Amino acid sequence: GYDYQLIGKSFLAANDGASLQLQLGISGPTYRSSLYRAPMGYIRTSGASTGNTNTTFILLQASAGNLADEFQHFELTFFDPANASTDTTWLGQTAGRNLTPDEDNYIYGGHYTTSEAHVALKLYFSSGTVTGELYLFKRGNA
């Protein structure tokens, strides 16, 4: 099987306060909007911190800014997502500036609670469009 790593560089939201989200997809593609166990936590330069668990998507950033310097960078690894006999698991981090603007550092990991082959990803902001660079790397895991 293979692991996949996504690297996002200078992702910028069109709409202030939009959240950067990701959903897994099966063939078709059909994107999954439930059954995620996706805990995340962050700390901000203001000293604020929090954590929660999402069940409908993977949250990479909760409140992105939309000014020229309020971009997001992230690194996210999926472990053998196309293996239909195991749950898809992931681990990642995001650094960027939110709409306040504070610097945010997110860490997240989790798994999809049903075993199925995930062969597609949908990466999007909760509203508006996105600009930035996305890199996808594939590596053998055997």
C-alpha positions as CSV (number, residue, x, y, z in Angstrom):
1,G,0.0,0.0,0.0
2,Y,0.9,3.7,-0.1
3,D,0.8,6.6,2.3
4,Y,0.0,10.1,0.9
5,Q,1.3,13.5,2.1
6,L,-0.4,16.8,1.3
7,I,1.6,20.0,1.6
8,G,-0.3,23.3,1.4
9,K,1.6,26.5,0.9
10,S,0.1,30.0,1.1
11,F,-3.5,29.0,1.1
12,L,-5.6,32.1,1.2
13,A,-9.4,32.3,1.8
14,A,-11.6,34.6,-0.3
15,N,-14.0,35.1,2.7
16,D,-12.8,36.3,6.1
17,G,-13.4,33.7,8.8
18,A,-13.8,30.7,6.5
19,S,-12.6,27.3,7.9
20,L,-10.3,25.1,5.9
21,Q,-11.8,21.6,5.7
22,L,-11.1,18.2,4.1
23,Q,-13.3,15.3,3.3
24,L,-12.4,11.8,2.2
25,G,-14.0,10.3,-0.9
26,I,-14.6,6.8,-2.4
27,S,-14.9,6.0,-6.1
28,G,-17.2,8.2,-8.1
29,P,-16.1,10.3,-6.2
30,T,-18.6,10.3,-3.3
31,Y,-17.4,12.5,-0.4
32,R,-18.0,11.3,3.1
33,S,-19.7,13.8,5.5
34,S,-20.0,11.6,8.6
35,L,-18.1,9.0,10.6
36,Y,-14.9,11.0,11.2
37,R,-13.2,10.9,14.5
38,A,-11.1,14.0,13.9
39,P,-9.8,15.7,17.1
40,M,-7.8,18.9,16.8
41,G,-6.3,21.5,19.0
42,Y,-4.7,24.9,18.5
43,I,-2.8,27.6,20.3
44,R,-2.7,31.3,19.2
45,T,-0.2,34.0,19.8
46,S,-2.8,35.8,21.9
47,G,-2.6,32.8,24.3
48,A,-6.0,31.4,23.5
49,S,-6.2,27.6,23.0
50,T,-8.9,25.1,22.4
51,G,-9.6,21.6,21.1
52,N,-12.6,19.7,19.8
53,T,-13.5,16.7,17.7
54,N,-15.2,16.9,14.3
55,T,-17.3,14.1,12.9
56,T,-18.3,15.5,9.5
57,F,-14.9,16.6,8.1
58,I,-11.2,17.1,9.0
59,L,-10.6,20.7,10.2
60,L,-7.3,22.2,9.2
61,Q,-8.0,25.8,10.3
62,A,-11.1,27.2,12.0
63,S,-11.1,31.0,11.1
64,A,-8.8,31.9,8.3
65,G,-8.2,35.5,7.4
66,N,-8.4,36.8,3.9
67,L,-5.9,39.6,3.8
68,A,-2.7,39.2,1.8
69,D,-0.6,38.0,4.7
70,E,-3.3,35.9,6.4
71,F,-2.4,32.6,4.6
72,Q,-2.2,29.0,5.8
73,H,0.5,26.4,5.4
74,F,-0.2,22.8,6.3
75,E,1.3,19.3,6.2
76,L,-1.1,16.3,6.4
77,T,-0.2,12.6,6.0
78,F,-2.8,9.8,5.3
79,F,-1.7,6.3,6.1
80,D,-2.8,3.7,3.5
81,P,-6.1,5.4,2.6
82,A,-6.9,3.2,-0.4
83,N,-6.7,0.0,1.7
84,A,-10.4,-1.1,2.0
85,S,-9.7,-3.5,4.9
86,T,-8.5,-0.9,7.4
87,D,-9.7,2.5,8.8
88,T,-8.0,5.5,7.1
89,T,-5.9,7.4,9.6
90,W,-4.1,10.7,9.4
91,L,-1.8,13.1,11.3
92,G,-1.1,16.8,10.5
93,Q,-0.4,20.3,11.4
94,T,-1.3,23.8,10.1
95,A,0.3,27.2,10.8
96,G,-1.1,30.4,9.6
97,R,-2.8,33.7,10.5
98,N,-6.5,34.0,11.4
99,L,-8.8,36.9,10.9
100,T,-7.9,38.5,14.3
101,P,-5.0,38.5,13.1
102,D,-3.3,36.0,15.5
103,E,-0.8,33.3,14.4
104,D,-2.5,29.9,14.8
105,N,-0.8,26.6,15.2
106,Y,-3.1,23.6,14.8
107,I,-2.3,19.9,15.4
108,Y,-4.7,17.2,14.4
109,G,-5.0,13.5,13.8
110,G,-7.7,10.9,13.7
111,H,-9.4,8.2,11.7
112,Y,-12.4,7.4,9.6
113,T,-14.5,4.9,11.6
114,T,-15.4,2.6,8.7
115,S,-13.0,0.5,6.7
116,E,-13.2,1.5,3.0
117,A,-10.9,2.6,0.2
118,H,-10.5,6.4,0.1
119,V,-9.3,7.3,-3.3
120,A,-10.3,11.0,-3.4
121,L,-9.9,14.1,-1.3
122,K,-11.9,17.3,-1.2
123,L,-10.0,20.3,0.2
124,Y,-12.0,23.5,0.6
125,F,-12.8,26.6,2.6
126,S,-16.3,26.6,4.2
127,S,-17.2,29.6,2.0
128,G,-15.7,31.3,-1.0
129,T,-12.8,30.2,-3.1
130,V,-9.2,29.3,-2.3
131,T,-5.8,30.3,-3.7
132,G,-2.5,28.6,-2.9
133,E,-0.2,25.8,-3.8
134,L,-0.9,22.1,-3.1
135,Y,1.7,19.3,-3.4
136,L,0.9,15.6,-3.2
137,F,3.5,13.0,-2.4
138,K,3.1,9.2,-2.5
139,R,5.3,6.7,-0.6
140,G,5.3,3.0,-0.2
141,N,4.5,1.8,3.3
142,A,5.8,-1.8,3.1
